[in-house]
Amino acid sequence: MMTVKVVCYGVRAVEVPFFEKLNKYGYQLILEATLLNDENVVLTKGAQAVIVRGNCKTDRKNIAKMSDFGVKYLLTRTVGFNHIDLEATKEFGLEVARVPAYSPNAISELAVTLAMTLLRNVAHTLNKTRIKDFTVDAAMFSKEIRNCTVGVLGTGRIGLTTAKLFKGLGAKVVAFDVFENQAAKEVVDYMPLDKVLAISDVVSVHIPYIKGETDKFIDTYFLSQMKTDAVLVNTSRGELQDDEAILAAIESNKLRGFGTDVFAGEAEFFFKNMEQEPLSNPIVEQLISYYPRVIVTPHIGSYTDEALTNMVEISYKNLHEFLTTGTCENIVGS
């Protein structure tokens, strides 16, 4: 059988052993550390398949180049696929598949970590102790999570796992979802969105981004409904949040703290060292300046052993299905 050449973009050094160990189909792997861009697309010459991640530049121009180079299959190791120009893949004859789900605990654990860091004022405290200032101040005082109400927005696999983790810590957990499910009802009390926001000390967002529907879901009105001095966490999608509205809520002390793993347009700065240069988005720059009340992680929600294993295994399996059956269970755009 012909060896299948697969170019994998955005493979960090710590991920290399996973890509190699899980390669049970014997693919010839080209593991590229940088994300797909206009220059390194040339690596796909002679390859049958490409595996990308969320912030790869999978636009019409690069899809056309990949097609010219002989690429037939484009696999994204993500749940979302809005980074791929599906009109272009259809025009140039590339089959596309995604990973429908991976370890929900990966995202949920980060959401809980961000929330607890803000609630317990951990970042503020560490800022002091790292310079050997061991005095205790009023800003270190906090409520215990068991005396808090946590509002979970979206009770799919990730939202439900997050709810279970908070419940396990002793919190009262309430939730809002357009589609209420029976499994979640054993863990949360469903309420209208305005009620959830009004009573929650912590709000954790896990709703999907649907272009034209949930853009800037977290806006000025949303924030005005929240309990004053609450903590807001978003580990879902950056497009869901109105950064300017969140900045205003931080500045006015409406919000106690904000933790996020995502921003709209994050590809411009995430995964890059921007220490010596200003960000192109001044609102994001201002938000970050409010550390430790604003804490940011660079889209590392799925950066765990279990989630990576899921993503790589399913991507490899998707390609195997295309090669052996001509289609795929997780096909996109057909």
Beta strands, then each sheet from edge to edge (+ up, - down):
strand 1: 5-9
strand 2: 28-32
strand 3: 49-52
strand 4: 73-76
strand 5: 95-97
strand 6: 149-153
strand 7: 172-176
strand 8: 189-190
strand 9: 202-205
strand 10: 230-234
strand 11: 255-260
strand 12: 294-296
strand 13: 331-332
sheet 1: 2+ 1+ 3+ 4+ 5+ 13-
sheet 2: 8+ 7+ 6+ 9+ 10+ 11+ 12+
end
